[in-house]
Amino acid sequence: METNLAYSPAPSSPRFPIAREGYRLIAAAFGFGILLWVLGGTLGAAAGAVLFGLVLNFFRDPERIPPADERLIVAPADGRVITVAPVREDRFLKADATKVSIFMSPLNVHVNRNPVSGTVVSTHYNHGKYFRAFAEKASLDNEQNAIVIADERGRRICFVQIAGFIARRIVCYVQPGMRVGRGQRCGIIKFGSRLDVYLPPEASIRVQVGDRTTAGETVIGAWQ
């Protein structure tokens, strides 16, 4: 059965700070902008330039430098923290956890990054619905891909890529058994989405609702 989840090798440092998943869409937006210019003159050119700029902005992929201390857990996404709450995570960790949800607007960078270094234990794709990403029911009902990583001490973190009302394509670069580094790219969600991170009790929380996060750099928790 065909799904919207795509696996691909994690890219090395790009020559251009643009996610490769956006190349064709950026080219299409540029071509459409030219067409608008030809058909609509100055107004068409202005509309085409705005469209091209929005698509180019969405797929930007700047380099990020995680903090040196490996005890620190970094945000997997750019955006705004909309939930920090204790939960029982029975789907993947089967344990108590603190849930940190990060909402990404279409203006945020949408490349996702690993919150910790370790080994990918499992990935779980679920084709679901498309509620607005900031709605709490999106955590369970929307199309999503969960990634579970165990660090060198066996401590597990789960983070879930969740498609939103506009986003209809989840790309995951990692697969079970892969060794991954903290702050490295692990995927992208196209056009508006959300990341839920489930931190175990051994981690202290370093963010609160309303905080802004930068993927791979902002500290959201720390191992005690």
Secondary structure, 3 states (H helix, E strand, C coil): CCCCEEECCCCCCCCCCECHHHHHHHHHHHHHHHHHHHHHHHHHHHHHHHHHHHHHHHCECCCCCCCCCCCEEECCCCEEEEEEEEEEECCCCCEEEEEEEEEECCCCCCEEECCCCEEEEEEEEECCECCCCCCCCHHHHECEEEEEEECCCCCEEEEEEEECCCCCCEEECCCCCCEECCCCEEEEECCCEEEEEEECCCEEECCCCCCEECCCCCEEEEEC
